[in-house]
Amino acid sequence: MNLLIAVAVGSALGGISRYLMSGAIQSRVVGGFPLGTLVVNVAGSFLLGAIMRHTLVNPTFSPTLRLFLTAGFCGGFTTFSTFSFETLELLQNGQGGRAMVYMLISVLTGLAAAAAGYSVVRATAS
């Protein structure tokens, strides 16, 4: 149960951080480009990569703290960070083709799913 609490608390803190950071950046942007989300996604990807590298080579790092920071905080901050790290792992393991397929499928199906959800709600709201 401690692991679930660590993930839950980390997720809450990550989500709050995403909201505050993205909003602070976006409020300064002229035009409609989602710079706040872009910065959060890149920052979350960097953070997850750094945390994973540090925790994997440092055996004294507790599994609970690792889950709090990775699945919890980074997961709440942005799930894009997990996608980025998994793609990096595929590339580092010499699976460039698989990484490209994963990226294409993830982005295209994510866009399609967002469009489908939007369309379903739009159709049912009219």
Secondary structure as the mmCIF struct_conf table of DSSP 4:
data_model
#
loop_
_struct_conf.conf_type_id
_struct_conf.id
_struct_conf.beg_label_comp_id
_struct_conf.beg_label_asym_id
_struct_conf.beg_label_seq_id
_struct_conf.end_label_comp_id
_struct_conf.end_label_asym_id
_struct_conf.end_label_seq_id
HELX_RH_AL_P HELX_RH_AL_P1 ASN A 2 GLN A 26
TURN_TY1_P TURN_TY1_P1 SER A 27 ARG A 28
BEND BEND1 GLY A 31 GLY A 32
HELX_RH_AL_P HELX_RH_AL_P2 LEU A 35 VAL A 57
TURN_TY1_P TURN_TY1_P2 PRO A 59 THR A 60
BEND BEND2 PHE A 61 PHE A 61
HELX_RH_AL_P HELX_RH_AL_P3 PRO A 63 LEU A 67
HELX_RH_PI_P HELX_RH_PI_P1 PHE A 68 CYS A 74
HELX_RH_AL_P HELX_RH_AL_P4 GLY A 75 PHE A 77
TURN_TY1_P TURN_TY1_P3 THR A 79 THR A 79
HELX_RH_AL_P HELX_RH_AL_P5 PHE A 80 GLN A 92
TURN_TY1_P TURN_TY1_P4 ASN A 93 GLY A 94
HELX_RH_AL_P HELX_RH_AL_P6 GLY A 96 ALA A 125
#
